[in-house]
Amino acid sequence: MSKSKLIKRLLIAGGIFEILIAVLHFLWPFNLINSPDFTNISDNIKNLMLLESLAIGLCLFIFGLLAFYFASQVYNTTKNVRIFCLSQVVLWIARLIFELFLPVKVSMYFINNPTTLILIGIPIIILLFFIPILLLKNNTQ
């Protein structure tokens, strides 16, 4: 497999992960705020939580679409592809650090301990965007 084809596949995989996580951010808060743990929380706080989750979901959805776009641009503009991938690596490393200091302790859907899944999944996403940076290292387009 050529280097460009591998980069394209990695970016598409990264974009799919980001869109799937975006969908979860669009759905889970509506279930979560109706759980017994949230009965004593004011409506204003619930609305803020919804707003934040939906905004994060929207950003992740857009990042996923951008990953698809940059997958199609690997042959044309490697500099922009590298910049996009670097931004995603920084984003997901920051998210990993946040999870280490502020672990998710609320069960979601069938997952009792989301932190375990998050600590496994985020390094995979980081690699999906970091490997293209390494593969494009010598390209200067």
Residue pairs with C-beta under 8 A, 6 or more apart in sequence:
3 135
4 74
4 75
6 131
6 135
7 71
7 74
7 81
7 131
7 132
7 135
7 136
8 71
8 72
8 74
9 71
10 128
10 129
10 131
10 132
11 67
11 68
11 70
11 71
11 74
11 81
11 85
11 128
11 129
11 132
12 67
12 68
12 71
13 128
14 64
14 67
14 88
14 125
14 128
14 129
15 63
15 64
15 65
15 66
15 67
15 68
15 71
16 64
17 64
17 121
17 124
17 125
17 128
18 60
18 61
18 63
18 64
18 67
18 125
19 60
19 61
19 64
19 65
21 57
21 60
22 57
22 58
22 59
22 60
22 61
22 64
23 57
23 61
24 57
24 108
25 53
25 54
25 56
25 57
25 60
26 53
26 54
26 57
28 53
28 108
28 109
29 49
29 50
29 53
29 54
30 50
31 108
31 109
32 38
32 49
32 106
32 108
33 41
33 46
33 49
33 50
37 106
38 46
63 88
63 91
66 84
67 84
67 88
67 129
70 80
70 81
70 84
70 85
73 80
73 81
74 81
74 132
76 141
77 141
78 136
78 139
78 140
78 141
79 139
79 140
79 141
81 132
81 136
82 132
82 133
82 136
82 139
85 129
85 130
85 132
85 133
85 136
86 129
86 133
88 125
88 129
89 126
89 129
89 130
89 133
92 122
92 125
92 126
92 129
93 126
95 122
96 118
96 119
96 122
96 123
96 126
99 115
99 118
99 119
99 122
100 119
103 115
104 114
104 115
104 118
105 115
106 114
107 113
107 114
108 114
111 117
